[in-house]
């Protein structure tokens, strides 16, 4: 997906989190959530962020 400039993922395994963080540059989190249990943030170039409901942190600007 164009315009994604940063991603953060929380998952049970570091390798899974790393792979999902990379995948989030190219596909939506809700699509990946069908297969994997994780929390995420996707930051877009225009400044808006997509934050999963289960993300265990706070996103602020």
Secondary structure, DSSP 8 states (H G I E B T S, - for coil): -TTEEEEEEE-SSHHHHHHHHHHTTTS-HHHHTTT---EEEEEETTS-EEE-TT-SS----
